[in-house]
Structure formats: C-alpha cells, structure tokens
Amino acid sequence: MLKHFIIFSLLTFSIFAQDSDSTEFVINEVENNTVQELSIIEQQMQEIRKDEVAVNARLTLNNDNLLVLNKKLHSPSDIKIFTKKEIEPINYTNTVSLNKLQVSEKKQKFFHMLLPAILISKENLKLKRERVIFLSQTPYEDLFEEDKEFLENLYTRYKTTDIRKLISRLKTHPVSIILAQAAIESAWGESRFFKEGNNIFGMWSYNSHEPRIRAKGTRNGKAIYVKKYANLSEAIDDYFLVIGRGAYKSFRKHRNITDNPLQLVQYLVNYCELKEKYTKKLRKFIVYNKLRKFDEFKLEDQYM
C-alpha cells in the first residue's frame, strides 16, 4: 500500500506540475523544510489539482500499478476517438447503444470504445507474465512468501502447476482479433448482455454468488445465466482467462510463434460451434474492417 501511495504521489506531481519554474519552486520550498512553507506548497498543489482534474473521469491505481481512467458513458458522443497511436487508458464502466448512428460512425465508436479496455487488460497481463518469468529463475523454495502466494493464485486461476505453461497462458494476442470477436459476439454492441452487463463475449456464469444476468432461453430445461462485469476491462480480463486455460492449446502454441492475426485466427476453431466457418469469418472481418491498424496502438507511457 505504501508503495502504491508513493507511486501515485509521484505520478500525480508529474501530471499536475505546470512548468519547470513551478517544479523548481516546489523543490526549493521543500528543502527549507518548515511547516509554514509546506502548508503553502500544499495549498498551491490543491489549486493546481482543481484546475487540472478531469470532471468526467476518475483516476485510479489498479493492482498492477497501471493508472486507469474510469469513465461512465451517457451517449455515443462521450466515446473518445483516438487520433494518435498512444492512447489514454480509459476504462468505460458501462456501454451505450450505437444503433442510431450511421454505419461508418457506429463501427468507429464501437472499436474505440473497446480499444483502451483491451490495451489495459493486455498491459496488466504483460506485467504479471514478466513477474512470473522473473520468478521462474529462482527455485520455488527460495522465493518470498508473497511471491509464492502470487504464483499459487495464478496457478489456481489458470488451472496449471507448470510455470512454463503458466507463462504461455499469460501471453496475449493481437487487438485486431479481439475487436473482431467482440463485434461478432455482441452484434456490434447491441446484445442485451453487452448493454446490461458489459458482457462482450456472452460469457456464461455458473456461480450463483457472482453478478450475473438470466438469459431468456434455457438449455436442457435449465436456466442459463451470463456474467455481469463492472467495466469493459474486467470483461476483457475474463476473455483472456478463458483463452488462457480453455480448449485452445493450439492457439496458445501458435501465438508464441506469430503475431499475424490472419494466421492465428485459424486456430480459434474451438471457440464457436461453427468451427472453420467461424475462423474464416474472423479473417474476412479483420481484413474488411482494416482492424490490423489497431495492433499498433499502445497506452501512453505516463500511465505506466
């Protein structure tokens, strides 16, 4: 907790310090080390915060030391369209209908609504994977207890006790594949599960104690429930978990070999009952909608 506070304080200072003159002023005042001067500095920093903090976004520090901007959508106009390849980690906590928009604008809004959430999830997994790789170089019995607990939690979640398999299961894949699947599975964001529960991929729920939504249909006479997520990034996290531990061994193997989405999608044959028809649909979808450009996007360094 102390580490997170220090990191947040340093990042907050870097965001809100307006110029080199104000920075030099703050440093000089701190060096004088008097209660009165520190009080003046704090008042000045508070004034800067009031001017600079975005009204519609809440800045939070997640468990992986990544700064995230949680934002609620009220209309499609609230969705930010990114013009640069380095983007803000905006994590939308709800979705809005895009059905009244023209087709081209609807597609643009849909992709840009999901893009930052995908990058947030990918970055979080990257941090975890890098830590696992680092820990793999030390015998398990020589690890600190917190590192053992970290690994055990991941072993449980990813259903393996092999650290090499864990490293493979924590790897992610191109954004273009995820965007294509998201558009297909959510009917361009118009599915009830997407709008009511941020459930992008129609993930089922088997746990009565977790937030979920009852589907209208049944299977073998039993009620069907789908998961309800707090935000879009949480839904993407769950998607990567399913891919990481589910029946996608061939896909996981090949994403260690290539980052080409048009080659990788053929190994998602088990994702849908349509089998090869589904993978061909994904391939065509990525090409037609020019989704490979999104593979070049990344989060801005200042939020890392």
PLY file of the C-alpha trace (Angstrom):
ply
format ascii 1.0
element vertex 304
property float x
property float y
property float z
element edge 303
property int vertex1
property int vertex2
end_header
0.00 0.00 0.00
2.83 2.41 0.86
4.48 1.62 -2.48
1.25 2.42 -4.32
0.87 5.71 -2.42
4.40 6.79 -3.33
3.93 5.84 -6.98
0.60 7.66 -7.13
2.06 10.76 -5.48
4.95 10.93 -7.94
2.68 10.41 -10.92
0.19 12.98 -9.65
3.00 15.51 -9.29
4.23 14.83 -12.84
0.72 15.23 -14.25
-0.22 18.42 -12.48
3.08 20.35 -12.33
2.55 23.03 -14.95
6.08 24.08 -15.93
9.76 23.94 -14.98
9.50 27.15 -12.93
6.76 25.75 -10.68
8.70 22.50 -10.29
11.83 24.38 -9.19
9.74 26.43 -6.77
8.29 23.31 -5.12
11.74 21.70 -4.75
13.22 24.83 -3.16
10.34 25.16 -0.74
10.61 21.53 0.36
14.32 21.98 1.05
13.53 24.81 3.52
11.56 22.21 5.46
9.34 24.46 7.58
5.72 23.75 8.48
4.53 27.09 7.13
6.24 26.66 3.77
4.99 23.09 3.37
1.47 24.35 4.06
1.82 26.95 1.30
3.06 24.29 -1.14
0.12 22.04 -0.32
-2.33 24.87 -0.94
-0.74 25.58 -4.30
-0.85 21.91 -5.31
-4.53 21.76 -4.34
-5.28 24.73 -6.57
-3.48 23.06 -9.48
-5.45 19.86 -8.93
-8.75 21.75 -9.02
-7.83 23.21 -12.39
-6.44 20.04 -13.98
-8.50 17.05 -12.77
-10.96 15.95 -15.46
-14.57 16.31 -14.39
-15.88 13.18 -16.12
-13.05 10.78 -15.29
-11.85 9.18 -12.08
-8.15 8.34 -11.82
-7.39 5.09 -10.03
-4.31 2.95 -9.46
-5.02 -0.73 -10.07
-3.21 -3.69 -8.54
-0.65 -3.79 -11.35
0.49 -0.17 -10.87
-1.27 0.96 -14.06
-3.17 4.22 -13.87
-6.68 3.83 -15.27
-9.30 6.46 -16.11
-12.70 5.01 -15.20
-15.45 6.80 -17.08
-19.23 6.49 -17.34
-20.85 6.85 -20.76
-24.04 8.87 -21.20
-24.20 8.94 -25.00
-22.11 7.88 -28.02
-20.59 11.36 -28.11
-18.79 10.54 -24.83
-16.70 7.87 -26.57
-13.26 9.30 -27.33
-11.93 8.77 -30.85
-8.17 8.36 -30.72
-6.17 10.16 -33.40
-2.75 9.06 -32.15
-1.40 5.56 -31.59
-0.51 6.27 -27.96
-3.78 6.50 -26.06
-5.20 7.12 -22.61
-6.29 4.07 -20.55
-9.99 4.99 -20.49
-11.99 2.18 -18.92
-15.71 2.64 -19.58
-17.90 1.38 -16.75
-20.96 0.99 -18.95
-21.97 0.87 -22.60
-24.41 2.82 -24.75
-26.41 1.89 -27.81
-24.83 2.86 -31.13
-27.77 1.68 -33.22
-28.94 5.14 -34.32
-25.57 6.09 -35.78
-24.57 5.79 -39.41
-22.77 2.51 -40.13
-19.30 4.01 -40.50
-19.61 6.07 -37.31
-21.12 3.13 -35.44
-18.15 0.94 -36.30
-15.67 3.65 -35.34
-17.34 4.30 -31.99
-17.56 0.59 -31.21
-13.89 -0.09 -31.88
-12.69 2.98 -29.96
-14.97 2.20 -27.02
-13.30 -1.21 -26.59
-9.75 -0.40 -27.67
-8.45 1.14 -24.39
-10.02 -1.64 -22.29
-8.23 -4.25 -24.39
-4.90 -2.44 -24.01
-5.42 -2.11 -20.24
-6.02 -5.83 -19.92
-3.08 -6.69 -22.17
-0.75 -4.45 -20.15
-1.89 -5.97 -16.84
-1.23 -9.47 -18.15
2.13 -8.38 -19.53
3.15 -7.17 -16.05
2.06 -10.45 -14.47
3.83 -12.50 -17.12
7.07 -10.57 -16.73
6.96 -11.17 -12.98
6.35 -14.89 -13.48
9.26 -15.12 -15.93
11.49 -13.38 -13.39
10.36 -15.68 -10.56
10.86 -18.76 -12.73
14.61 -18.18 -12.49
14.57 -18.84 -8.73
13.84 -22.23 -7.08
10.33 -22.22 -5.62
11.52 -22.96 -2.08
13.78 -19.87 -2.17
11.00 -17.45 -3.09
9.49 -14.94 -0.68
6.08 -15.86 0.69
4.35 -13.05 -1.22
5.86 -14.36 -4.47
4.70 -17.90 -3.67
1.20 -16.59 -2.99
1.26 -14.63 -6.26
2.18 -17.77 -8.20
-0.28 -20.02 -6.39
-3.15 -17.65 -7.16
-2.23 -17.69 -10.84
-1.80 -21.48 -10.86
-5.33 -21.81 -9.48
-6.86 -19.32 -11.92
-5.12 -20.75 -14.96
-5.53 -24.38 -13.92
-1.91 -25.46 -14.11
1.02 -26.16 -11.78
3.65 -25.87 -14.50
5.32 -22.47 -14.55
6.21 -22.80 -18.24
2.57 -23.43 -19.11
1.58 -20.51 -16.91
3.92 -18.21 -18.82
2.34 -19.37 -22.09
-1.20 -18.92 -20.76
-0.49 -15.36 -19.64
0.58 -14.29 -23.13
-1.90 -12.19 -25.10
-2.61 -11.79 -28.80
-3.32 -9.01 -31.33
-6.01 -6.43 -30.63
-7.49 -6.95 -34.11
-8.60 -10.49 -33.23
-10.30 -9.35 -30.04
-12.10 -6.48 -31.76
-13.36 -8.80 -34.47
-14.65 -11.34 -31.96
-16.19 -8.59 -29.85
-18.15 -7.15 -32.78
-19.39 -10.56 -33.87
-20.25 -11.90 -30.41
-22.01 -8.71 -29.23
-23.76 -7.92 -32.53
-21.88 -4.61 -32.74
-22.73 -3.86 -29.11
-26.47 -4.37 -29.45
-26.79 -7.62 -27.47
-28.73 -7.36 -24.21
-25.86 -8.87 -22.26
-23.45 -6.26 -23.61
-25.73 -3.33 -22.77
-26.89 -4.58 -19.37
-23.75 -6.27 -18.08
-20.72 -5.20 -20.13
-20.62 -8.83 -21.27
-18.88 -8.54 -24.63
-18.47 -12.23 -25.48
-21.57 -13.77 -23.89
-19.57 -15.46 -21.12
-21.74 -17.85 -19.10
-21.98 -17.82 -15.32
-22.01 -20.99 -13.22
-21.64 -19.25 -9.87
-24.81 -18.02 -8.17
-22.75 -15.75 -5.91
-21.32 -13.59 -8.70
-23.10 -10.72 -10.52
-24.98 -12.18 -13.47
-27.96 -11.90 -15.80
-30.51 -14.59 -16.59
-30.89 -15.37 -20.28
-34.35 -15.76 -21.79
-33.64 -19.24 -23.13
-32.83 -22.50 -21.37
-30.59 -25.47 -22.11
-31.85 -28.97 -21.34
-34.62 -27.38 -19.29
-32.22 -25.45 -17.06
-31.88 -21.67 -16.77
-28.88 -20.02 -18.42
-27.00 -17.14 -16.81
-24.32 -14.88 -18.20
-21.76 -12.85 -16.26
-22.19 -9.19 -15.40
-18.98 -7.13 -15.32
-18.22 -3.87 -13.54
-16.49 -2.41 -16.61
-15.21 -3.32 -20.06
-11.67 -4.07 -18.94
-12.98 -6.66 -16.49
-14.81 -8.38 -19.35
-11.61 -8.45 -21.42
-9.71 -9.89 -18.43
-12.18 -12.77 -18.29
-11.89 -13.34 -22.04
-8.10 -13.72 -21.76
-8.57 -16.09 -18.82
-10.88 -18.31 -20.87
-8.46 -18.34 -23.80
-5.56 -18.99 -21.42
-6.96 -22.07 -19.72
-9.64 -23.36 -22.08
-9.50 -25.76 -25.02
-7.26 -23.51 -27.07
-3.92 -25.27 -26.73
-3.14 -24.98 -30.44
-3.99 -21.28 -30.44
-1.77 -20.64 -27.41
1.06 -22.55 -29.06
0.91 -20.56 -32.27
0.61 -17.14 -30.63
4.10 -17.88 -29.26
5.22 -18.31 -32.87
3.49 -15.48 -34.75
1.64 -12.20 -34.14
-0.06 -12.31 -37.52
-3.80 -12.23 -36.74
-4.76 -13.67 -40.13
-2.71 -16.77 -39.37
-3.70 -17.01 -35.71
-7.48 -16.94 -36.16
-7.48 -20.34 -37.87
-6.53 -21.87 -34.50
-9.66 -20.47 -32.80
-11.63 -23.28 -34.38
-12.90 -24.45 -30.95
-14.23 -21.03 -29.96
-17.51 -21.43 -31.82
-19.71 -24.31 -32.90
-19.33 -23.08 -36.48
-15.70 -24.29 -36.40
-13.90 -23.43 -39.67
-16.72 -21.16 -40.81
-16.16 -19.03 -37.73
-12.40 -18.70 -38.28
-12.93 -17.75 -41.94
-15.48 -15.17 -40.83
-12.98 -13.69 -38.39
-10.30 -13.48 -41.06
-12.61 -11.71 -43.52
-13.89 -9.42 -40.79
-10.38 -8.28 -39.83
-9.45 -7.60 -43.46
-12.71 -5.87 -44.45
-12.74 -3.57 -41.40
-8.99 -2.87 -41.59
-8.54 -3.90 -37.96
-4.80 -4.61 -38.16
-4.12 -0.89 -37.70
-5.29 -1.26 -34.10
-2.48 -3.72 -33.40
-0.10 -0.76 -33.46
-1.86 1.17 -30.67
-0.49 1.26 -27.13
-1.09 3.04 -23.83
0.66 6.32 -23.10
3.85 5.85 -21.08
2.82 8.36 -18.42
0.14 5.96 -17.14
2.50 3.01 -16.71
0 1
1 2
2 3
3 4
4 5
5 6
6 7
7 8
8 9
9 10
10 11
11 12
12 13
13 14
14 15
15 16
16 17
17 18
18 19
19 20
20 21
21 22
22 23
23 24
24 25
25 26
26 27
27 28
28 29
29 30
30 31
31 32
32 33
33 34
34 35
35 36
36 37
37 38
38 39
39 40
40 41
41 42
42 43
43 44
44 45
45 46
46 47
47 48
48 49
49 50
50 51
51 52
52 53
53 54
54 55
55 56
56 57
57 58
58 59
59 60
60 61
61 62
62 63
63 64
64 65
65 66
66 67
67 68
68 69
69 70
70 71
71 72
72 73
73 74
74 75
75 76
76 77
77 78
78 79
79 80
80 81
81 82
82 83
83 84
84 85
85 86
86 87
87 88
88 89
89 90
90 91
91 92
92 93
93 94
94 95
95 96
96 97
97 98
98 99
99 100
100 101
101 102
102 103
103 104
104 105
105 106
106 107
107 108
108 109
109 110
110 111
111 112
112 113
113 114
114 115
115 116
116 117
117 118
118 119
119 120
120 121
121 122
122 123
123 124
124 125
125 126
126 127
127 128
128 129
129 130
130 131
131 132
132 133
133 134
134 135
135 136
136 137
137 138
138 139
139 140
140 141
141 142
142 143
143 144
144 145
145 146
146 147
147 148
148 149
149 150
150 151
151 152
152 153
153 154
154 155
155 156
156 157
157 158
158 159
159 160
160 161
161 162
162 163
163 164
164 165
165 166
166 167
167 168
168 169
169 170
170 171
171 172
172 173
173 174
174 175
175 176
176 177
177 178
178 179
179 180
180 181
181 182
182 183
183 184
184 185
185 186
186 187
187 188
188 189
189 190
190 191
191 192
192 193
193 194
194 195
195 196
196 197
197 198
198 199
199 200
200 201
201 202
202 203
203 204
204 205
205 206
206 207
207 208
208 209
209 210
210 211
211 212
212 213
213 214
214 215
215 216
216 217
217 218
218 219
219 220
220 221
221 222
222 223
223 224
224 225
225 226
226 227
227 228
228 229
229 230
230 231
231 232
232 233
233 234
234 235
235 236
236 237
237 238
238 239
239 240
240 241
241 242
242 243
243 244
244 245
245 246
246 247
247 248
248 249
249 250
250 251
251 252
252 253
253 254
254 255
255 256
256 257
257 258
258 259
259 260
260 261
261 262
262 263
263 264
264 265
265 266
266 267
267 268
268 269
269 270
270 271
271 272
272 273
273 274
274 275
275 276
276 277
277 278
278 279
279 280
280 281
281 282
282 283
283 284
284 285
285 286
286 287
287 288
288 289
289 290
290 291
291 292
292 293
293 294
294 295
295 296
296 297
297 298
298 299
299 300
300 301
301 302
302 303
